[in-house]
């Protein structure tokens, strides 16, 4: 199926997801979204879905599509979490800008790998390592007081690094079972 035919259902799903905070905001003072919040959320949802469709449509096997899905989900959650509340302190903390490095490593790795499974596995392993390093780089630059919150940030980054590793292992599996891309 062509990407354009898949984009309409994806757009409808994104709009339905955006209705949730809109409806909740009508009945609760706890959800306060501005027009900009809805626009950013819409761009993130549509962009994530389109990125997955684009990458997954090049694969011939399920392991590759699943690996791509895990990587795209990790990307979405990383961006969404940092925009919403921030992983390190609040969303306004400049240390959160270090996460751009994680996304850059994954993106550049995917481009260099030309979306081939083994190269993608290496790119996802590199993203995992970068994700794991972020709180330690932030600690060395900003030198905050060591609290339970700092430990929580390290744990959260370890979990995210694990998600990138899962994607990498799935890309390796796709390579092992002979995933070649449709070109």
Backbone bond lengths (Angstrom), bond angles and torsions (degrees), N, CA, C in turn:
res aa  C-N    CA-C-N  psi(-1)  N-CA   C-N-CA  omega(-1)  CA-C   N-CA-C  phi
1 X - - - 1.454 - - 1.524 108.42 -
2 X 1.287 117.27 139.04 1.456 122.46 -178.62 1.524 110.48 -67.58
3 X 1.330 114.73 151.50 1.459 120.66 -179.74 1.523 110.89 -58.69
4 X 1.314 117.31 -37.34 1.469 120.20 -178.46 1.529 111.85 -65.28
5 X 1.336 117.14 -33.85 1.466 120.10 178.36 1.522 111.11 -70.70
6 X 1.330 117.24 -28.50 1.461 120.97 178.99 1.513 111.97 -83.39
7 X 1.326 117.43 -18.59 1.458 121.11 -176.81 1.530 112.14 -70.55
8 X 1.322 118.57 -33.55 1.470 120.46 -179.37 1.529 111.60 -63.93
9 X 1.337 119.52 -51.70 1.470 118.09 177.48 1.535 112.14 -60.67
10 X 1.319 116.17 -35.84 1.459 120.45 178.55 1.529 110.31 -63.02
11 X 1.306 117.13 -42.34 1.465 121.88 178.51 1.527 110.61 -63.67
12 X 1.317 116.50 -41.42 1.469 119.98 178.81 1.527 111.35 -64.67
13 X 1.328 117.02 -40.21 1.475 120.84 177.58 1.527 109.63 -63.57
14 X 1.327 116.99 -44.22 1.468 120.66 179.13 1.520 110.85 -60.43
15 X 1.322 116.81 -43.92 1.467 120.08 178.95 1.526 111.68 -63.54
16 X 1.325 116.76 -39.89 1.473 120.28 177.68 1.528 110.82 -64.32
17 X 1.321 116.10 -40.14 1.466 119.26 178.06 1.532 110.96 -65.20
18 X 1.319 116.83 -36.07 1.456 120.26 178.40 1.524 112.55 -71.08
19 X 1.332 116.38 -21.76 1.467 119.50 176.74 1.524 112.04 -67.48
20 X 1.329 116.72 -27.89 1.473 120.22 -177.63 1.526 111.03 -59.73
21 X 1.349 119.78 -57.62 1.467 117.13 179.34 1.527 113.06 -65.87
22 X 1.327 117.03 -28.43 1.461 119.87 178.28 1.527 110.45 -64.06
23 X 1.328 116.80 -47.01 1.464 121.08 -179.70 1.526 110.40 -67.72
24 X 1.323 116.88 -44.45 1.465 120.20 -179.38 1.528 110.35 -61.06
25 X 1.326 117.32 -38.55 1.463 121.23 -179.98 1.526 111.83 -62.42
26 X 1.322 117.49 -25.98 1.462 120.92 179.68 1.526 111.68 -71.21
27 X 1.343 116.31 -23.90 1.466 120.36 -174.80 1.524 113.74 -116.09
28 X 1.330 117.59 -3.62 1.456 120.29 -176.07 1.524 109.96 -139.31
29 X 1.323 115.04 139.90 1.462 118.88 176.17 1.528 110.96 -85.25
30 X 1.323 117.06 -4.89 1.461 121.83 -179.71 1.519 113.67 -76.85
31 X 1.321 117.42 -20.57 1.462 121.64 179.30 1.524 107.44 -109.48
32 X 1.329 115.22 110.24 1.459 120.39 -179.20 1.524 107.66 -125.35
33 X 1.318 115.59 93.52 1.467 121.42 179.13 1.517 108.74 -105.79
34 X 1.308 115.05 135.65 1.459 120.81 174.08 1.525 108.40 -91.07
35 X 1.311 115.65 172.87 1.460 120.02 175.80 1.529 109.88 -58.52
36 X 1.330 116.43 -39.17 1.468 120.70 178.99 1.523 110.97 -61.31
37 X 1.340 117.59 -38.72 1.468 120.91 177.82 1.520 110.99 -61.13
38 X 1.327 116.35 -42.96 1.464 120.19 179.71 1.530 110.99 -66.90
39 X 1.308 116.68 -39.90 1.471 120.02 179.66 1.526 110.27 -64.99
40 X 1.339 116.95 -46.61 1.470 120.64 179.61 1.518 110.50 -63.19
41 X 1.327 117.24 -43.54 1.468 120.21 179.06 1.530 110.73 -63.04
42 X 1.313 116.72 -40.82 1.463 120.27 178.25 1.516 111.87 -63.39
43 X 1.326 116.08 -44.03 1.471 119.91 177.88 1.522 110.37 -62.33
44 X 1.331 116.84 -42.99 1.469 120.12 179.16 1.531 111.86 -63.22
45 X 1.323 116.12 -46.21 1.469 119.43 -179.17 1.527 111.31 -64.29
46 X 1.318 116.71 -48.87 1.471 119.86 179.90 1.529 111.33 -66.23
47 X 1.317 116.39 -42.88 1.460 120.15 179.87 1.518 112.05 -61.89
48 X 1.323 116.36 -41.75 1.461 120.83 178.45 1.518 110.47 -63.82
49 X 1.309 116.33 -47.38 1.463 120.09 179.79 1.512 112.82 -62.44
50 X 1.323 116.26 -43.79 1.467 119.68 179.19 1.523 111.57 -66.94
51 X 1.327 116.99 -38.13 1.467 120.06 177.37 1.521 110.07 -61.52
52 X 1.323 116.53 -44.72 1.461 119.08 178.48 1.530 110.78 -62.40
53 X 1.319 117.10 -47.39 1.465 119.82 -179.53 1.521 111.36 -59.23
54 X 1.315 116.56 -40.34 1.456 120.88 -179.09 1.532 111.26 -65.33
55 X 1.326 116.84 -48.99 1.467 120.68 -177.86 1.521 110.87 -71.05
56 X 1.325 117.32 -46.41 1.465 120.55 -176.11 1.525 112.14 -67.92
57 X 1.315 117.10 -27.50 1.465 118.85 -179.30 1.519 112.16 -69.90
58 X 1.327 117.52 -14.38 1.463 120.59 179.33 1.524 112.09 -86.34
59 X 1.323 117.79 -7.45 1.470 121.03 -173.70 1.514 112.24 -98.09
60 X 1.312 114.15 151.63 1.462 119.30 177.21 1.524 112.90 -103.88
61 X 1.331 118.53 -9.06 1.466 117.69 -179.67 1.523 112.16 -131.09
62 X 1.328 114.02 161.86 1.453 121.17 -175.63 1.508 114.17 -67.35
63 X 1.327 118.06 -32.88 1.467 120.26 -179.44 1.531 110.25 -62.20
64 X 1.305 117.17 -41.31 1.460 120.82 179.20 1.532 110.19 -66.31
65 X 1.330 116.72 -45.16 1.464 119.97 179.41 1.525 111.33 -62.21
66 X 1.339 116.77 -40.56 1.459 120.21 178.08 1.525 110.52 -65.91
67 X 1.331 117.49 -42.32 1.462 121.57 177.92 1.524 110.38 -59.69
68 X 1.326 115.83 -44.04 1.466 120.39 178.76 1.526 110.23 -63.81
69 X 1.320 116.79 -41.06 1.460 121.06 178.80 1.516 112.43 -61.99
70 X 1.328 116.42 -42.15 1.472 120.49 178.53 1.530 109.90 -64.73
71 X 1.330 117.45 -43.45 1.465 121.18 -179.88 1.530 111.12 -64.58
72 X 1.310 116.67 -42.98 1.467 120.25 -179.86 1.529 110.19 -67.93
73 X 1.335 117.54 -38.89 1.470 120.70 176.95 1.527 110.59 -63.76
74 X 1.324 117.36 -41.95 1.471 120.39 178.00 1.522 110.35 -62.02
75 X 1.315 116.41 -41.30 1.463 120.93 178.32 1.523 110.28 -61.87
76 X 1.331 116.12 -48.60 1.460 120.89 179.83 1.526 110.98 -58.53
77 X 1.333 116.91 -49.31 1.464 120.43 -177.56 1.524 112.22 -64.74
78 X 1.321 116.68 -36.33 1.461 120.78 178.29 1.533 110.83 -64.81
79 X 1.312 116.70 -46.64 1.469 120.48 179.91 1.532 110.33 -68.00
80 X 1.312 116.38 -48.08 1.469 120.89 -177.63 1.533 110.30 -60.42
81 X 1.318 116.53 -47.87 1.463 120.18 -179.08 1.513 112.89 -61.14
82 X 1.312 116.34 -40.76 1.463 119.20 -179.86 1.519 112.25 -71.34
83 X 1.310 117.04 -36.61 1.467 119.19 177.46 1.531 111.40 -71.05
84 X 1.314 116.57 -37.21 1.468 120.65 -175.33 1.526 112.23 -75.91
85 X 1.324 116.74 -53.54 1.467 119.32 -174.06 1.519 113.64 -133.07
86 X 1.313 117.57 -15.33 1.458 120.79 -176.58 1.519 110.67 80.38
87 X 1.305 116.37 143.50 1.463 120.54 177.83 1.523 110.52 -88.45
88 X 1.316 115.48 -34.07 1.457 120.77 179.76 1.526 106.75 -111.04
89 X 1.316 115.96 107.20 1.464 119.73 -175.86 1.514 110.19 68.24
90 X 1.322 115.85 -138.22 1.466 120.03 179.22 1.521 109.59 -93.00
91 X 1.325 115.37 176.50 1.464 119.89 179.55 1.531 111.79 -66.38
92 X 1.324 116.98 -15.29 1.460 121.21 179.37 1.526 113.40 -88.77
93 X 1.320 117.83 -6.68 1.466 121.33 -178.16 1.530 109.31 -69.04
94 X 1.337 117.94 125.30 1.470 120.11 -178.81 1.528 113.49 -63.24
95 X 1.320 117.77 -19.02 1.469 120.40 178.18 1.526 111.10 -62.27
96 X 1.321 117.22 -26.58 1.462 120.72 178.80 1.523 112.75 -65.73
97 X 1.323 116.76 -19.19 1.468 119.82 177.24 1.532 111.24 -66.80
98 X 1.329 117.40 -18.82 1.464 120.26 177.15 1.526 112.14 -61.50
99 X 1.319 116.65 -24.04 1.469 119.94 -179.30 1.529 112.13 -69.31
100 X 1.318 116.86 -17.33 1.465 119.34 173.57 1.528 109.03 -59.50
101 X 1.331 115.84 -33.12 1.463 120.37 177.82 1.511 112.64 -61.65
102 X 1.316 116.99 -38.48 1.471 120.74 178.20 1.523 109.72 -62.07
103 X 1.327 115.59 -47.31 1.462 120.37 -179.40 1.526 111.02 -65.42
104 X 1.330 116.49 -39.31 1.465 120.54 179.38 1.523 110.95 -64.42
105 X 1.324 117.29 -42.70 1.469 120.70 178.86 1.530 110.08 -61.42
106 X 1.334 117.01 -45.12 1.463 120.22 178.83 1.514 112.51 -63.99
107 X 1.329 116.71 -44.13 1.465 121.22 -178.02 1.524 111.37 -67.15
108 X 1.321 116.59 -50.20 1.466 120.17 -179.80 1.529 109.85 -62.27
109 X 1.321 116.65 -40.79 1.468 120.13 177.55 1.518 112.23 -60.55
110 X 1.333 116.46 -41.02 1.466 120.43 179.32 1.523 110.92 -66.55
111 X 1.323 116.69 -39.40 1.469 120.33 178.27 1.521 110.33 -65.53
112 X 1.331 116.61 -47.02 1.468 120.67 179.73 1.529 110.42 -62.41
113 X 1.332 116.62 -38.30 1.464 121.71 -179.35 1.521 112.24 -75.16
114 X 1.315 117.63 -10.50 1.462 123.15 -175.81 1.533 111.16 52.48
115 X 1.322 114.92 35.81 1.465 124.55 178.70 1.533 113.78 62.62
116 X 1.317 118.00 13.26 1.463 120.84 177.09 1.534 108.73 -73.44
117 X 1.331 118.35 141.73 1.467 121.65 -170.37 1.528 115.35 -55.47
118 X 1.323 119.38 -46.33 1.458 119.53 -176.52 1.524 110.69 -68.38
119 X 1.305 117.41 -39.59 1.458 120.50 175.98 1.517 111.91 -65.25
120 X 1.332 116.25 -37.88 1.459 120.57 177.40 1.522 110.49 -64.86
121 X 1.341 116.36 -37.93 1.465 119.86 177.25 1.528 109.84 -60.18
122 X 1.316 116.26 -45.08 1.468 120.05 179.08 1.522 111.10 -63.75
123 X 1.319 117.14 -39.54 1.463 120.98 178.96 1.525 111.00 -64.54
124 X 1.325 117.46 -39.49 1.459 120.41 -179.87 1.530 111.27 -71.74
125 X 1.340 117.05 -35.97 1.465 119.67 174.34 1.533 109.76 -62.81
126 X 1.327 116.86 -40.65 1.466 121.00 178.13 1.533 110.82 -65.06
127 X 1.324 117.04 -39.74 1.466 120.65 176.90 1.528 110.48 -63.63
128 X 1.343 116.57 -39.32 1.466 120.77 178.03 1.526 110.93 -61.71
129 X 1.314 115.91 -45.79 1.455 120.20 179.63 1.532 110.75 -63.47
130 X 1.313 116.50 -41.05 1.467 120.93 178.63 1.527 110.18 -64.59
131 X 1.329 116.49 -43.49 1.470 120.82 178.76 1.524 110.42 -60.01
132 X 1.323 116.72 -44.76 1.457 120.94 -179.36 1.530 110.95 -64.14
133 X 1.329 117.48 -34.02 1.466 121.84 -176.79 1.524 113.74 -76.49
134 X 1.325 117.91 -23.95 1.466 121.17 -173.66 1.532 113.20 -52.42
135 X 1.335 120.49 -51.82 1.477 117.00 -177.40 1.531 112.77 -64.28
136 X 1.320 117.26 -30.85 1.458 119.75 -179.90 1.528 111.14 -73.03
137 X 1.319 116.48 -36.55 1.465 120.22 174.36 1.532 109.07 -64.87
138 X 1.333 116.59 -43.74 1.469 120.46 178.57 1.527 110.74 -62.01
139 X 1.327 117.12 -41.11 1.466 120.67 177.82 1.525 111.50 -61.54
140 X 1.317 115.89 -40.70 1.467 118.75 -178.11 1.527 112.07 -72.55
141 X 1.316 118.05 -28.31 1.470 120.76 -179.91 1.527 111.26 -83.77
142 X 1.335 117.98 -50.68 1.460 121.24 -172.25 1.526 113.77 -94.94
143 X 1.303 119.08 -18.11 1.465 125.02 176.56 1.536 113.22 46.82
144 X 1.325 116.73 60.24 1.475 118.85 179.02 1.534 110.29 -75.28
145 X 1.310 115.11 168.59 1.456 120.39 173.85 1.528 107.89 -67.97
146 X 1.316 116.59 135.31 1.463 120.01 -178.68 1.524 108.78 -76.72
147 X 1.332 114.79 115.06 1.462 121.62 -178.13 1.527 108.80 -131.20
148 X 1.305 115.30 179.67 1.450 120.58 175.60 1.527 110.70 -63.13
149 X 1.331 117.20 -31.18 1.460 121.81 177.26 1.520 111.81 -61.59
150 X 1.333 117.01 -38.38 1.461 120.99 177.90 1.520 109.94 -64.83
151 X 1.325 116.08 -42.72 1.471 120.05 177.14 1.528 110.28 -61.05
152 X 1.321 117.27 -40.80 1.464 121.54 178.59 1.528 111.09 -60.32
153 X 1.339 116.91 -41.45 1.467 121.47 178.89 1.530 109.78 -62.82
154 X 1.321 117.38 -41.30 1.471 120.89 178.99 1.527 110.29 -65.11
155 X 1.323 116.62 -41.99 1.465 120.41 178.46 1.525 110.40 -64.00
156 X 1.315 117.19 -45.38 1.469 121.19 179.50 1.526 110.88 -59.64
157 X 1.317 116.96 -43.06 1.461 120.35 179.16 1.518 111.74 -68.10
158 X 1.313 117.25 -33.78 1.463 120.65 176.17 1.524 110.19 -65.17
159 X 1.329 116.78 -40.57 1.468 120.45 177.38 1.532 109.81 -62.90
160 X 1.317 116.95 -45.55 1.468 119.93 178.72 1.524 111.15 -63.93
161 X 1.327 116.87 -40.44 1.471 119.71 176.69 1.528 108.96 -59.45
162 X 1.327 116.85 -38.14 1.461 120.95 177.40 1.520 112.27 -62.80
163 X 1.325 116.94 -36.78 1.467 120.14 177.70 1.530 109.82 -64.80
164 X 1.344 117.03 -42.76 1.462 120.17 177.14 1.528 110.54 -62.85
165 X 1.337 117.38 -38.12 1.471 120.88 178.68 1.525 110.09 -64.88
166 X 1.328 117.48 -40.96 1.470 120.36 177.19 1.528 109.70 -58.59
167 X 1.320 116.89 -44.93 1.462 119.95 177.55 1.521 110.56 -60.14
168 X 1.331 116.95 -44.71 1.466 121.03 -179.99 1.526 111.47 -60.42
169 X 1.325 116.29 -43.49 1.469 119.71 179.92 1.527 111.19 -65.67
170 X 1.315 116.57 -36.00 1.464 119.59 177.22 1.530 110.97 -68.18
171 X 1.327 117.30 -37.76 1.469 119.70 175.38 1.532 110.32 -64.72
172 X 1.334 117.46 -38.72 1.469 119.57 176.52 1.527 110.34 -63.34
173 X 1.319 115.79 -39.56 1.482 119.57 177.88 1.525 109.59 -63.93
174 X 1.314 116.67 -42.75 1.480 120.21 177.88 1.517 110.60 -59.40
175 X 1.312 117.05 -38.83 1.460 121.20 177.66 1.522 110.34 -66.14
176 X 1.323 116.30 -41.94 1.470 120.40 -177.85 1.522 112.49 -65.06
177 X 1.324 116.48 -32.34 1.471 118.07 -179.03 1.523 111.55 -93.61
178 X 1.329 114.97 8.87 1.462 118.80 171.08 1.497 115.50 84.98
179 X 1.330 117.07 37.78 1.453 119.22 176.30 1.512 110.50 -69.88
180 X 1.292 115.45 117.06 1.463 119.62 170.39 1.513 106.91 -113.97
181 X 1.272 115.14 149.39 1.447 119.56 -176.89 1.513 111.54 -87.21
182 X 1.312 115.05 148.70 1.468 121.52 174.53 1.520 106.94 -77.46
183 X 1.283 118.08 115.64 1.471 120.37 179.05 1.472 110.67 -128.86
